[in-house]
Amino acid sequence: MSPLPAEPREEFLASFSVSRETEARLARYEEILLTRNQTLSLISDATADIIWTRHFLDSAQLLPLIQQPELPLVDIGTGAGFPGLVLAIMGLPQVNLIEHNMQKVAFLRALVADLDLPVTIHAMKSDAVRPFVAGTVTARALKPLNQLIGLGRRFLGPGSVCVFPKGRRAEEEMAAASAKWHMKAERFPSLTDPDSTIFRLSDVTEARQ
């Protein structure tokens, strides 16, 4: 007989050994997220019972791919806080969340205050944020890879990387992006979806036309 699947929270904790404080913060995040999702569309109802895997683990799996964790991280179009807020809870010290939907911004501000996290929220579109150099730029379920690189490039400096999780069209998106951008591209398997890929991009420059 095959073993029963682990509960989402157990599956997360089996993948990442975290402190009791971190687990408690994630549990509080789940509680607030479910409450606010009743009136504000933050996550799909289909994922409400699997937040610890579909959203928390899917975000936390980016942590080992961040090469300079002491430098700022920029999360473009963070929405309900994925992946940036989860990475802040996991210990990244300089997380910047960019979100222009003011209802979601209000949710993020209340959540950051409740969890007492040192997170900076930029309540505007990414192209309105004054550029600064980040160690890592990320985004989840936002735009095609080609466009993500264009949005994130404003925050890249020497040694910076983009870490972008992508779904079934990952290779198609990479082919389109490679026509416009030169870069070193590394691929990593997703812990949460066998059909997904995580790209880590470095040395990004615009291709000459």
Secondary structure, DSSP 8 states (H G I E B T S, - for coil): -------HHHHHHHH----HHHHHHHHHHHHHHHHHTTTS--S-GGGGGGHIIIIIIHHHTTGGG-S-TTS-EEEET-TTTTTHHHHHHTT-S-EEEE---HHHHHHHHHHHHHHT--EEEE-S-GGGS----EEEEE-SSSS-HHHHHHHHGGGEEEEEEEEEEE-TTHHHHHHHHHTTEEEEEEEEE-SS-TT-EEEEEEEEEE---
